[in-house]
Amino acid sequence: MKNQQAIEISIGPEADGERIDAAIAVSLEEVSRSYVQKLIEMGEVGLNGAVCKAKSRKVADGDIIRLVLPEPEDIVAMPENIQIDVVFEDEEILIINKNRGMVVHPAPGNERGTIVNAVLYHCQGNLSSINGVIRPGIVHRLDKDTSGLLMIAKTDQSHRSLSAQLSERKVARIYNALVYNNFTDDEGIIDAPIGRDPKNRLRQAVTEFNSRHAVTHYKVLERFGRFTHIEARLETGRTHQIRVHMAHIKHPLVGDKLYGPKKTVLGEESHVLHAGLLGFAHPKTNKYMEFESELPEYFRRLLSRLKGE
C-alpha cells in the first residue's frame, strides 16, 4: 500500500470481548466492516505487536490495535445515479435531507454510494472545488448514522460565505436526539472544550489538551424514564460535538457504541440523532433562509414504542 496512514486503537473496558473487526469498524465509523476484514486478511492489522490473522479474534481491555489505511486522497469520487431528497436548490446551493447510514464523502472501504457521489451526478459536477476531489461542495458534514439537513455549495464563492457563517456562529443548527437517563432540569448549556481523546485518537473527548471551545444548548422534549427525547442546538460545530457533550454529562445517545454503552437497546445498532433545522443567510442574496426536516420513520417508531411502554 502506498501513502499509508498509521492508526492505533486502544481498547477500553467497554469493548472487552468484542470481535476485532467490529471494534475497529466502530472506532473508524466511516470505514466499512467488510473493508476492515480485508485489511485483516492482507495482514495489515496488528494486535499487541503481532499480526492478527483472524477477523473473529476477540479483543480485551488494554489491547492495542495497529493498522494502516490508504490516504483518502488516493480515492477519486465518481458521479453515481443515487436518489437524494432535495429540499432546496438554486445556482448557488443545494440543501438535502440525508438518510441515516449514508456516508457523506468517500473513504477507504466506502468509495461509492456516498452523498458526494450522488451530488456529483445530480449537479453534473457543478460543485465548489474548495475541499478538493474527495469532498467537492461539502461545507459541513453529518456522521454516517446521523440523518437530516445538509448544505452543499455549488460555487467557491458560496462555499466561502457558508464557511464564514459557520465559523462566525451565524448558522442555526438544531438536532433531535434520543439519549439515556432522565434529566434534573428541562434545559441547559454544556460549555466544555473538545479535542482528540488522548487515550484513543479515533475518538473525541472533553479535554483541556489541544482542544477547541465547544458549546451545546439542550432542551428536554419528552421524558421516558430511562430515556429522554431532547433537542440540541449547536453554538459551535466540533467533530461529534453533540455525541461527546451528551456522553460527558452522562446522557450518551441511544445506539452510540463509540461514546456510549456497547449493548444494543431498543433494537438500535447506531446512534439516534437527526439534524432537523438548518438556517443561514443565502450566500448571494444575503436573505435568511431556514429549513426543517421532520423526524424520520426510525425515530418516530422509537418514540411511539417508548410512549406505548
N, C-alpha and C positions, 0 to 999 in steps of 0.2 A: 504494500500500500504506500502511495506517495502522499505528501502533505498530511501527515498523520497528526492527530490531536490526542494527547495522552489524557486519560480520565482516571481518577481514583475515587472510589466509593467506600466510605466507612460504614459498616453495618452496625446499626444500633439495636437495642433490645426489642424495638417494635417490629423488626424484620427477622428476628430469630426464628429459624425453622422454615423460612421461605425458600423456594427454588431460586437458584442463582439467576436464571433468565428472567423470572418475574421481578426479582429485586432490582435488577439493572433497568428493566423497562419502566418500572415505577419511578425510579430516580431520574432517568433521562427524559421521560414523558413523550417527547416528540419522536423518539426512535422506537420503531415497532418491535414487538417481542420476537417476531419471526426473524428480523434483522439481527437481533441480539443472538439468537440461536445460530445463525450463520457465522457470526463472529466467533462463537464458541467452537463450532466445527472447524474453523480455519485456524484455531489455536491462538486467537488474538485476545483471549480473556485469561487473566491470571487471578488466582485466589491464594492469598497469603504467600506470595512469592513463587508459586508453582502454577504451571499451565493447567487450566480447568478443561477437562475433556468431556464432561457430561453436563448437558443443559438442565438435567433434573437434580443436580447436586444441591443439597441443602446448605444454606449459609447460617452462621451463628453470630451472636452479639460479639463485636470486637474484630470480626473478619475484615480484611482489606481486599477489595476487588480492584484490579487494574485492567484497563482495556484501551485500545486505540481506535479512533474513528477518523475517517477521511474528512478533511475540511469541507464545510458546506459550499465553498467557492468552486469545488470540483463538480458541482451539480448545475445543470442547465435547465431552467424551468421552461417547460413547453406548454403551449396552449392546449387545453382539453375541453371538449364539449360536455361540461358538467353543469347541471341545473343549479342556479343560485337564486335566492329570494331577494330580489332587488326592491328596496324600499324607496329609494330616490336616486335619480341620475340626471346629470346635465353634462356640459362640456368640461367642467372643472372637477367634479367629484362624483363618487359612487358610494351610496350607503347600502349595505346589505345586511340581512339577518342571517347570521352564521348558525349552522346546525351544530349541535353537540357532537363531538367525536371527529370533527373535521379540523385538520391541521391548517394553520394559516399559510405557511410557506414551506417549500421543500427542505428536507433534512435527510440525513442518511437513513435509509430504510423507508422513507416516506417521500420519494422523489416525485410521485404522481398523486393525483386525486386531492390536491390542496386548493385552498382559496386562490392562491396565486395562479395556479394552472387554469382555474375556472375563469378568473377575471381577465387573464391574458387572452383567452378565447372570446369572452363577452365583449371586451373593449377593443378587440382586434389589435392588441399590442400598444394601444394609446394610453400609456400609464407613465407616471413620474419615474424618472431614471435615478433619482437621488439615492435610493437604497440598493442600487445595483441590479444584477440579473436574477438574483435569488429572491429579492423582496421588492419588486417594482410596485410602486404605488402604496406600499404598506406604511402608513403613518404611525399607527399603534397596532398592537396585536392582542388577541384573546388566546388564552390557553386552549389546547386541543379540546378539552371537555367542558369549556365554558361556551354557552350559547349566547346569541344576541347580536346587538348592533355593532357594526364595524365600519369605519370610514376609510375610504381609499381615494388617493389623489391621482388625477389623470394627468396633471401638468406639474412641472417642477415648481412653478410659482405657487400653485395651490398647496403643494406639499410643504413648502417653506412657511406659508401662512398658517396651516393647521398645526405644524410642529411648534411654531412660535406660540400659538394659543395654548397648546398643551403645556409647554414649559412655563408659561405665564399664568397657569391655572385658570384659564378662561373657558375651558371646555367642561360642560356639565356631563357627568357620568354617574349614573345610578344603577346599582345592581340589586337583584333579589338573590338571597341565599337561604339554604336550609342548614342550620347549624345544630350542634349538640348542646344540650343543657338549657336550663331556664336562666333568665336574666333578673337581676335585682331591680335594675332601672329600665325605663321604657326607651331611653336613648342615651347615647354617649359619644365620646370622641376618643379615638386611640391615636396618640401622638407619640410614636416610637420609631427610631431610626431603623432602616432595613439595609442589610448588606449580605454578602455571601456568608453562609454558615461556616464558621471556622472549623467545625468538625466534619462537614460534608459539603464540598464545594459545589455540588449539584443542587443544593437547597439554598433558599434564602432564610434569613433569620433576623429577629430583633437583636441588634448588636451595636456597640459603640465603635467597633473596629472596622475601618474602611466602609462606613455606611453612609446613607443619604437620608435626609429628613423625609419622613413619611407620615401622612395624616389621613385617617379614615373616620368618617362620621357614620354611625349606625343607628337604626331605629327599629324597635320591635313592631312587627306587623301582626303576628299571631303566635300564641303560645300553645304548645302541645305537651307540656310536662318535660319529657326527656329531650324534646327537640323544639326549636324555635325558628319561625319564618321571620327573617329580617330584611331590611333594606339597608344597603351600604352605599354611601356616596364618597367617591374619591376626591380628595383635595389635591393629592399628589398621585403619581402613577408609577410606582415601583414594580418590579417584577414580582408576581404572585402576591401583591400587596394585601388584598382582602384575605386571602388564604393564610398568609403569615400573621397578620394582625389578629384575626379571629382565633387562630391557634394560640397566639401569645396570651390572650385573655381567657383561655380555657373554653373556647367555643369553636372548635375546629369544624370545618364544613363536613356535612354528611357525605361519605363516599371519598373523601380526600385521603388517600393512602400515603401521600407524601408527607403531609403535615398532621394527619390525624390518625385515629385507630386503623389498623390494617384489616380488622374484621369487618366483613360486609354487613351492613344493616339496611333494612328496608329494601333489600334487593339491589342496592346501588353499588356498582363497581367503580364509579368515578364521581368526582365532586359535583355538588348541586349548586350551580352558580349561573345566573343569567343576566346579561347586560341589557337592561330594559329601557334605559333612557340615554339619549346622546344629544347634546346641544352645543352649538358653536356658531360663530359668525361666518357666513359664506365667504370664502377667500377672495371672491371678485366683487361682489355687491356689498359686502360687509353687513348684510342683513342677518339678524339672528335666526337660526333655524333649530328646531327641536323635533326629534323623532322618538317614538315609543314603540316598543315591541311587547306584545302580550306574552304571558308566561307560556312556554312550550308545553306540549302534551305531557311529557315525562314529569315536569314539575307540578302541573295541575293534578296529575294522577297521584303523586305522593301526598299532596295537601289533602285531597279527597280521602285518601286512605287514613291519614292521621286524624282527620275530623271524624271519620267513621269509628276509629278506635276510641 
